[in-house]
C-alpha cells in the first residue's frame, strides 16, 4: 500500500502555499483520512512518505507514525 504525508493546519486556517503546518499525518495515497482517523483538507499540502522521519516531516503525528510502522516495519528512519 502506498502512502503520503498530508498537512494539518490550525483550526479555521485555509491551506495556502505559505500556511504553516501544525502537524503532518500519514494517509493512503491521494486520501484525506489520516491513519489516526483525522479527516484532513483535500487542498492540504502533501509530501512523499519518504520524508517521514526526517526534519522535513516534523512535527509528525505519533499515532500515524505507530500505525505506519505496523504496515512498514522495515522503514524505520
N, C-alpha and C positions, 0 to 999 in steps of 0.2 A: 504494500500500500504506500502510495506517495503522499508526502506531507509538505506543508509550507508554513511559515510563520505569518501571523496576521496581528496587526496592532490593535490595542485597545487605547482609547483616549479618555480624558476626564469627562465625566458626565456632562452632557449638554454641549460639548465641543464637536464641531463638524470636522471630519478629516480633510485636510488640505496637505499640499506638499511640505509645508513648513510647520505643521501642527506637531507639538511634542508628543511622543508616545508615552503613555502611562505605564504600559506593560505589554510584552509580547506573549502571544499564545500560539500553540501548535494546532493546526487544523488539517483536515484531509484536503488534498489538492483541490483548489478552487472552491472550497467550502467556507462557510461563515460561522459554523458551530465549533467552538474550541473543544479540545479533548476534555477540558474540565467542565464543559456544559454551558459556558458563557456564549451568548449569541453576539457576534461582532458585526460591525457595519460592513456592508458589501463594498463600500468605497474605501475601506481602511487600507493602509499600506500593507504590502506583503513583502517577504523576503524568503530566500531559499532556506529549507530546513538545514542545509549545510552550515548556516550561520549559527545554529544552536550551539551553545557552549562557548561562544567567542564574545569578545566585548561588544561587537555589533548587535548581538542578540540579547543584550541586557537592557533593562531588567526583564526577566523571563518568569512566567507563571510556574511556580513549583509543582502545582498539581498536573499541569500539562506535561512538564518535564518527567515526572514519575510515570505517567501513562505512556508517554513516548518511549521511554526506556524499556518498558514492558514489551512494546512491539518491536523495538530495535535495540536489543541488549548489546550488540556489538558497536553501537555508535557513541559510546562514551567518549567525550572530548578530553 
